[in-house]
Amino acid sequence: MPGIDETIPFRPVRIAVLTVSDSRSLDDDVSGATLVERAETAGHLIVDRKLVKDDRGDIRSTLEGWLARPDVEVILTTGGTGVTGRDVTPEAVLDVADKEITGFGEMFRWLSMQHIGTATIQSRALGATARGKYVFALPGSPGGCRDAWDEILVHQLDIRHQPCNFAELLPRLDET
């Protein structure tokens, strides 16, 4: 049965949070704040937090900066995963990705279906590996961020979660 193996010591993951929005600031960014609060409550460390406009180059540049930092292990983005012309976060993530984690987006939409019905089909949420780190592109809604964190990431970023998890694979992401 999946769950926490209490014999394994917890190891906090170092996380950077990026909000992508043309209409918000860090002061009124509920989705980014939701991710920060949930990650910290779970025992992880927030090492940076930024907000950029819906611009593929700006998103990619921020991701590349964090991917170059040794103190960042996981990047969570919120916003820009829809289908409008300005929604370019998935493209920016894939610009820097080594591998897409297709199951993440599939599972997110399956879970989201239970809360918002068929509207979930408009989400292009995704997960990827890049330069030995994880990048997860989440919707800009607080509910979508809660679904992604509470139902997937809280478990997969906890090294104690069995039978397997993303956290235990961090040291092996860039092996050849």
DRENPA-3360 file (N, C-alpha, C; in nm, 2 decimals, always signed):
BEGIN
1 = MPGIDETI = +0.08/-0.12/+0.00/+0.00/+0.00/+0.00/+0.09/+0.12/+0.00 ~ +0.06/+0.22/-0.08/+0.14/+0.35/-0.08/+0.13/+0.42/+0.05 ~ +0.23/+0.49/+0.08/+0.23/+0.57/+0.20/+0.37/+0.61/+0.25 ~ +0.38/+0.67/+0.37/+0.50/+0.71/+0.42/+0.57/+0.60/+0.50 ~ +0.70/+0.58/+0.47/+0.78/+0.49/+0.54/+0.86/+0.57/+0.65 ~ +0.81/+0.56/+0.77/+0.86/+0.64/+0.88/+1.01/+0.60/+0.92 ~ +1.06/+0.49/+0.86/+1.20/+0.45/+0.89/+1.30/+0.54/+0.80 ~ +1.25/+0.60/+0.70/+1.33/+0.69/+0.62/+1.32/+0.83/+0.67;
9 = PFRPVRIA = +1.44/+0.90/+0.70/+1.43/+1.04/+0.74/+1.39/+1.13/+0.63 ~ +1.30/+1.23/+0.67/+1.25/+1.33/+0.58/+1.37/+1.42/+0.54 ~ +1.37/+1.45/+0.41/+1.47/+1.54/+0.35/+1.40/+1.66/+0.28 ~ +1.41/+1.78/+0.33/+1.35/+1.89/+0.26/+1.40/+1.91/+0.12 ~ +1.32/+1.94/+0.03/+1.35/+1.97/-0.11/+1.36/+2.13/-0.12 ~ +1.45/+2.18/-0.20/+1.47/+2.32/-0.22/+1.39/+2.36/-0.34 ~ +1.30/+2.45/-0.32/+1.20/+2.48/-0.43/+1.20/+2.63/-0.46 ~ +1.19/+2.66/-0.59/+1.17/+2.80/-0.64/+1.03/+2.80/-0.70;
17 = VLTVSDSR = +0.96/+2.91/-0.68/+0.82/+2.93/-0.73/+0.81/+3.05/-0.82 ~ +0.76/+3.02/-0.94/+0.75/+3.12/-1.04/+0.60/+3.14/-1.08 ~ +0.55/+3.26/-1.06/+0.42/+3.29/-1.11/+0.43/+3.36/-1.24 ~ +0.35/+3.32/-1.34/+0.34/+3.38/-1.47/+0.21/+3.45/-1.49 ~ +0.21/+3.58/-1.50/+0.09/+3.66/-1.51/+0.11/+3.79/-1.56 ~ +0.01/+3.84/-1.64/+0.01/+3.98/-1.69/-0.07/+4.07/-1.60 ~ -0.14/+4.01/-1.51/-0.24/+4.09/-1.43/-0.21/+4.09/-1.28 ~ -0.12/+4.01/-1.23/-0.09/+4.00/-1.08/+0.04/+4.06/-1.05;
25 = SLDDDVSG = +0.06/+4.08/-0.92/+0.19/+4.11/-0.86/+0.21/+4.01/-0.75 ~ +0.33/+4.01/-0.69/+0.36/+3.92/-0.58/+0.26/+3.95/-0.46 ~ +0.22/+4.07/-0.45/+0.13/+4.11/-0.34/-0.01/+4.04/-0.34 ~ -0.06/+4.02/-0.47/-0.19/+3.96/-0.48/-0.19/+3.83/-0.55 ~ -0.08/+3.76/-0.55/-0.06/+3.63/-0.61/-0.10/+3.52/-0.52 ~ -0.23/+3.48/-0.52/-0.28/+3.38/-0.43/-0.23/+3.24/-0.47 ~ -0.21/+3.21/-0.60/-0.17/+3.08/-0.64/-0.02/+3.06/-0.60 ~ +0.06/+3.15/-0.62/+0.20/+3.14/-0.58/+0.21/+3.12/-0.43;
33 = ATLVERAE = +0.13/+3.20/-0.36/+0.13/+3.20/-0.21/+0.08/+3.06/-0.16 ~ -0.02/+3.00/-0.23/-0.07/+2.87/-0.20/+0.04/+2.77/-0.21 ~ +0.12/+2.77/-0.32/+0.23/+2.68/-0.33/+0.33/+2.69/-0.22 ~ +0.37/+2.82/-0.20/+0.47/+2.85/-0.09/+0.42/+2.79/+0.04 ~ +0.30/+2.82/+0.08/+0.25/+2.78/+0.21/+0.24/+2.63/+0.22 ~ +0.20/+2.56/+0.12/+0.19/+2.42/+0.12/+0.32/+2.35/+0.13 ~ +0.42/+2.40/+0.05/+0.55/+2.34/+0.05/+0.62/+2.36/+0.18 ~ +0.61/+2.48/+0.24/+0.67/+2.51/+0.37/+0.60/+2.43/+0.48;
41 = TAGHLIVD = +0.47/+2.41/+0.47/+0.40/+2.33/+0.57/+0.45/+2.19/+0.56 ~ +0.48/+2.14/+0.45/+0.53/+2.00/+0.43/+0.67/+1.99/+0.47 ~ +0.74/+2.10/+0.50/+0.88/+2.09/+0.55/+0.98/+2.12/+0.45 ~ +0.94/+2.17/+0.33/+1.04/+2.20/+0.22/+1.08/+2.34/+0.24 ~ +1.19/+2.38/+0.16/+1.25/+2.51/+0.17/+1.22/+2.59/+0.04 ~ +1.16/+2.71/+0.05/+1.15/+2.80/-0.06/+1.27/+2.88/-0.07 ~ +1.35/+2.86/-0.18/+1.47/+2.93/-0.20/+1.46/+3.06/-0.28 ~ +1.35/+3.07/-0.36/+1.33/+3.19/-0.44/+1.18/+3.19/-0.49;
49 = RKLVKDDR = +1.14/+3.31/-0.51/+1.00/+3.33/-0.57/+1.00/+3.45/-0.65 ~ +0.94/+3.44/-0.77/+0.94/+3.55/-0.87/+0.81/+3.55/-0.94 ~ +0.78/+3.67/-1.01/+0.67/+3.68/-1.10/+0.72/+3.74/-1.23 ~ +0.68/+3.68/-1.34/+0.71/+3.74/-1.47/+0.58/+3.74/-1.55 ~ +0.59/+3.83/-1.65/+0.48/+3.84/-1.75/+0.47/+3.71/-1.84 ~ +0.36/+3.70/-1.90/+0.34/+3.59/-2.00/+0.42/+3.61/-2.12 ~ +0.55/+3.59/-2.11/+0.64/+3.60/-2.22/+0.74/+3.48/-2.22 ~ +0.74/+3.41/-2.33/+0.82/+3.29/-2.34/+0.96/+3.31/-2.31;
57 = GDIRSTLE = +1.02/+3.42/-2.36/+1.16/+3.45/-2.33/+1.19/+3.48/-2.19 ~ +1.10/+3.56/-2.12/+1.12/+3.59/-1.98/+1.10/+3.47/-1.89 ~ +1.00/+3.38/-1.93/+0.98/+3.26/-1.85/+1.11/+3.17/-1.86 ~ +1.15/+3.15/-1.99/+1.27/+3.06/-2.01/+1.39/+3.12/-1.94 ~ +1.41/+3.25/-1.95/+1.53/+3.31/-1.88/+1.53/+3.28/-1.73 ~ +1.41/+3.30/-1.67/+1.40/+3.28/-1.53/+1.43/+3.13/-1.50 ~ +1.37/+3.04/-1.58/+1.39/+2.90/-1.56/+1.54/+2.86/-1.57 ~ +1.61/+2.92/-1.67/+1.75/+2.89/-1.70/+1.83/+2.94/-1.58;
65 = GWLARPDV = +1.80/+3.06/-1.53/+1.87/+3.11/-1.41/+1.86/+3.01/-1.29 ~ +1.74/+2.97/-1.27/+1.72/+2.87/-1.15/+1.78/+2.74/-1.18 ~ +1.78/+2.69/-1.30/+1.84/+2.56/-1.34/+1.99/+2.57/-1.32 ~ +2.05/+2.69/-1.33/+2.20/+2.70/-1.31/+2.24/+2.71/-1.16 ~ +2.14/+2.72/-1.07/+2.17/+2.74/-0.93/+2.17/+2.61/-0.86 ~ +2.28/+2.58/-0.78/+2.29/+2.45/-0.71/+2.19/+2.44/-0.59 ~ +2.13/+2.56/-0.55/+2.04/+2.55/-0.43/+1.89/+2.53/-0.48 ~ +1.87/+2.51/-0.60/+1.73/+2.49/-0.65/+1.73/+2.34/-0.70;
73 = EVILTTGG = +1.63/+2.27/-0.65/+1.61/+2.13/-0.69/+1.48/+2.11/-0.77 ~ +1.38/+2.19/-0.74/+1.25/+2.18/-0.80/+1.20/+2.32/-0.83 ~ +1.14/+2.34/-0.95/+1.08/+2.46/-0.99/+0.93/+2.44/-1.01 ~ +0.85/+2.52/-0.94/+0.70/+2.51/-0.96/+0.66/+2.64/-1.02 ~ +0.59/+2.63/-1.14/+0.54/+2.75/-1.20/+0.39/+2.74/-1.19 ~ +0.33/+2.86/-1.18/+0.18/+2.87/-1.18/+0.14/+2.98/-1.28 ~ +0.05/+2.94/-1.36/+0.00/+3.04/-1.46/+0.05/+3.01/-1.60 ~ -0.03/+3.05/-1.70/+0.02/+3.04/-1.84/+0.01/+2.90/-1.90;
81 = TGVTGRDV = -0.08/+2.81/-1.84/-0.09/+2.68/-1.89/-0.22/+2.65/-1.97 ~ -0.29/+2.76/-2.00/-0.42/+2.74/-2.07/-0.39/+2.74/-2.22 ~ -0.50/+2.77/-2.30/-0.49/+2.76/-2.44/-0.50/+2.89/-2.52 ~ -0.50/+3.00/-2.44/-0.50/+3.13/-2.51/-0.37/+3.16/-2.58 ~ -0.36/+3.27/-2.66/-0.24/+3.31/-2.72/-0.13/+3.35/-2.63 ~ -0.17/+3.40/-2.51/-0.07/+3.45/-2.42/-0.01/+3.33/-2.33 ~ -0.08/+3.22/-2.33/-0.04/+3.11/-2.24/+0.08/+3.03/-2.31 ~ +0.20/+3.06/-2.26/+0.32/+3.00/-2.32/+0.41/+2.93/-2.22;
89 = TPEAVLDV = +0.36/+2.91/-2.10/+0.45/+2.85/-2.00/+0.49/+2.71/-2.04 ~ +0.40/+2.62/-2.09/+0.45/+2.49/-2.13/+0.56/+2.49/-2.23 ~ +0.54/+2.58/-2.33/+0.64/+2.59/-2.43/+0.78/+2.63/-2.38 ~ +0.78/+2.73/-2.28/+0.90/+2.77/-2.22/+0.96/+2.66/-2.14 ~ +0.88/+2.58/-2.07/+0.94/+2.47/-1.99/+1.00/+2.37/-2.09 ~ +0.93/+2.34/-2.19/+0.98/+2.24/-2.29/+1.10/+2.29/-2.36 ~ +1.12/+2.42/-2.37/+1.24/+2.48/-2.43/+1.37/+2.44/-2.35 ~ +1.35/+2.42/-2.21/+1.47/+2.39/-2.13/+1.47/+2.24/-2.08;
97 = ADKEITGF = +1.36/+2.17/-2.11/+1.35/+2.03/-2.06/+1.44/+1.93/-2.12 ~ +1.48/+1.84/-2.04/+1.55/+1.72/-2.09/+1.45/+1.61/-2.12 ~ +1.35/+1.59/-2.03/+1.25/+1.49/-2.05/+1.12/+1.54/-1.99 ~ +1.01/+1.51/-2.07/+0.88/+1.54/-2.02/+0.83/+1.43/-1.93 ~ +0.77/+1.46/-1.82/+0.70/+1.36/-1.73/+0.56/+1.36/-1.77 ~ +0.52/+1.28/-1.87/+0.38/+1.29/-1.93/+0.28/+1.25/-1.83 ~ +0.31/+1.15/-1.74/+0.22/+1.10/-1.64/+0.18/+1.21/-1.54 ~ +0.26/+1.31/-1.52/+0.22/+1.42/-1.43/+0.10/+1.50/-1.48;
105 = GEMFRWLS = +0.11/+1.54/-1.61/-0.01/+1.61/-1.67/-0.13/+1.53/-1.68 ~ -0.11/+1.40/-1.71/-0.23/+1.31/-1.72/-0.29/+1.29/-1.59 ~ -0.21/+1.27/-1.48/-0.27/+1.25/-1.35/-0.33/+1.38/-1.30 ~ -0.27/+1.50/-1.33/-0.33/+1.62/-1.28/-0.47/+1.64/-1.34 ~ -0.48/+1.62/-1.47/-0.61/+1.64/-1.54/-0.71/+1.54/-1.49 ~ -0.67/+1.42/-1.46/-0.76/+1.32/-1.41/-0.82/+1.36/-1.27 ~ -0.72/+1.41/-1.18/-0.77/+1.45/-1.05/-0.85/+1.58/-1.06 ~ -0.81/+1.67/-1.15/-0.88/+1.80/-1.16/-1.03/+1.78/-1.22;
113 = MQHIGTAT = -1.04/+1.67/-1.29/-1.18/+1.64/-1.35/-1.28/+1.62/-1.24 ~ -1.24/+1.57/-1.12/-1.32/+1.55/-1.01/-1.37/+1.69/-0.95 ~ -1.30/+1.79/-0.97/-1.33/+1.92/-0.91/-1.39/+2.02/-1.01 ~ -1.35/+2.02/-1.14/-1.40/+2.12/-1.23/-1.46/+2.06/-1.36 ~ -1.47/+1.93/-1.36/-1.53/+1.86/-1.47/-1.45/+1.87/-1.60 ~ -1.52/+1.88/-1.71/-1.45/+1.88/-1.84/-1.37/+2.01/-1.86 ~ -1.38/+2.11/-1.78/-1.30/+2.23/-1.80/-1.15/+2.19/-1.78 ~ -1.12/+2.08/-1.72/-0.98/+2.04/-1.70/-0.91/+2.02/-1.83;
121 = IQSRALGA = -0.98/+1.99/-1.94/-0.92/+1.97/-2.07/-0.85/+2.09/-2.12 ~ -0.88/+2.21/-2.07/-0.81/+2.33/-2.11/-0.68/+2.35/-2.05 ~ -0.64/+2.26/-1.95/-0.51/+2.28/-1.88/-0.40/+2.20/-1.96 ~ -0.29/+2.27/-1.97/-0.17/+2.20/-2.03/-0.07/+2.19/-1.92 ~ -0.11/+2.16/-1.80/-0.01/+2.14/-1.69/+0.08/+2.03/-1.73 ~ +0.21/+2.04/-1.69/+0.30/+1.94/-1.72/+0.42/+1.93/-1.62 ~ +0.49/+1.82/-1.63/+0.61/+1.80/-1.55/+0.72/+1.77/-1.64 ~ +0.85/+1.80/-1.60/+0.96/+1.77/-1.68/+1.09/+1.76/-1.59;
129 = TARGKYVF = +1.19/+1.70/-1.65/+1.32/+1.71/-1.58/+1.41/+1.81/-1.67 ~ +1.50/+1.88/-1.61/+1.58/+1.97/-1.68/+1.71/+1.99/-1.59 ~ +1.82/+1.95/-1.65/+1.95/+1.97/-1.58/+1.96/+1.92/-1.44 ~ +1.90/+1.80/-1.42/+1.91/+1.74/-1.29/+1.81/+1.79/-1.19 ~ +1.71/+1.86/-1.24/+1.60/+1.92/-1.15/+1.47/+1.89/-1.21 ~ +1.36/+1.91/-1.13/+1.23/+1.89/-1.17/+1.16/+2.03/-1.20 ~ +1.08/+2.04/-1.30/+1.00/+2.16/-1.33/+0.86/+2.11/-1.35 ~ +0.77/+2.18/-1.28/+0.62/+2.15/-1.29/+0.55/+2.28/-1.32;
137 = ALPGSPGG = +0.48/+2.27/-1.43/+0.40/+2.39/-1.48/+0.25/+2.36/-1.44 ~ +0.20/+2.44/-1.35/+0.07/+2.43/-1.29/-0.02/+2.54/-1.33 ~ -0.15/+2.52/-1.33/-0.24/+2.63/-1.36/-0.23/+2.75/-1.27 ~ -0.28/+2.86/-1.32/-0.28/+2.98/-1.24/-0.39/+3.00/-1.14 ~ -0.47/+2.90/-1.12/-0.58/+2.91/-1.02/-0.53/+2.85/-0.89 ~ -0.57/+2.91/-0.78/-0.54/+2.85/-0.65/-0.59/+2.70/-0.64 ~ -0.71/+2.67/-0.69/-0.76/+2.54/-0.68/-0.68/+2.44/-0.76 ~ -0.63/+2.48/-0.88/-0.54/+2.39/-0.95/-0.41/+2.37/-0.88;
145 = CRDAWDEI = -0.36/+2.47/-0.82/-0.23/+2.46/-0.74/-0.25/+2.37/-0.62 ~ -0.37/+2.38/-0.55/-0.40/+2.29/-0.44/-0.41/+2.15/-0.49 ~ -0.48/+2.12/-0.60/-0.50/+1.99/-0.65/-0.36/+1.93/-0.68 ~ -0.27/+2.00/-0.75/-0.14/+1.95/-0.79/-0.06/+1.92/-0.67 ~ -0.06/+2.01/-0.57/+0.02/+1.99/-0.45/-0.03/+1.88/-0.36 ~ -0.16/+1.90/-0.33/-0.22/+1.81/-0.23/-0.23/+1.66/-0.28 ~ -0.25/+1.65/-0.41/-0.28/+1.51/-0.46/-0.16/+1.44/-0.52 ~ -0.06/+1.52/-0.57/+0.05/+1.46/-0.63/+0.19/+1.50/-0.57;
153 = LVHQLDIR = +0.22/+1.63/-0.57/+0.35/+1.68/-0.53/+0.39/+1.66/-0.39 ~ +0.29/+1.67/-0.30/+0.32/+1.65/-0.15/+0.38/+1.51/-0.13 ~ +0.33/+1.41/-0.21/+0.37/+1.27/-0.20/+0.50/+1.25/-0.28 ~ +0.50/+1.30/-0.40/+0.62/+1.27/-0.48/+0.75/+1.34/-0.45 ~ +0.73/+1.45/-0.37/+0.85/+1.53/-0.33/+0.89/+1.49/-0.19 ~ +0.83/+1.39/-0.13/+0.86/+1.34/+0.00/+0.94/+1.21/-0.01 ~ +1.07/+1.21/+0.02/+1.15/+1.09/+0.00/+1.11/+0.97/+0.08 ~ +1.02/+0.99/+0.17/+0.97/+0.88/+0.25/+0.85/+0.81/+0.18;
161 = HQPCNFAE = +0.79/+0.87/+0.08/+0.67/+0.81/+0.02/+0.71/+0.69/-0.06 ~ +0.64/+0.58/-0.04/+0.66/+0.45/-0.10/+0.54/+0.41/-0.18 ~ +0.56/+0.34/-0.29/+0.67/+0.26/-0.32/+0.78/+0.33/-0.39 ~ +0.76/+0.45/-0.45/+0.86/+0.53/-0.51/+0.82/+0.68/-0.51 ~ +0.92/+0.77/-0.54/+0.89/+0.91/-0.54/+0.99/+0.98/-0.63 ~ +0.96/+1.11/-0.66/+1.05/+1.19/-0.74/+1.17/+1.23/-0.65 ~ +1.15/+1.25/-0.53/+1.26/+1.30/-0.44/+1.38/+1.21/-0.44 ~ +1.35/+1.08/-0.43/+1.46/+0.98/-0.42/+1.54/+0.97/-0.55;
169 = LLPRLDET = +1.48/+1.02/-0.66/+1.55/+1.01/-0.79/+1.63/+1.14/-0.82 ~ +1.62/+1.24/-0.74/+1.69/+1.37/-0.77/+1.84/+1.35/-0.79 ~ +1.91/+1.27/-0.71/+2.06/+1.25/-0.74/+2.09/+1.18/-0.87 ~ +1.99/+1.12/-0.93/+2.01/+1.04/-1.05/+1.96/+1.11/-1.18 ~ +1.90/+1.22/-1.17/+1.83/+1.28/-1.29/+1.93/+1.32/-1.40 ~ +2.05/+1.35/-1.37/+2.14/+1.39/-1.47/+2.25/+1.29/-1.50 ~ +2.23/+1.16/-1.46/+2.32/+1.06/-1.49/+2.31/+1.02/-1.64 ~ +2.42/+0.97/-1.69/+2.42/+0.93/-1.83/+2.45/+0.78/-1.85;
% end
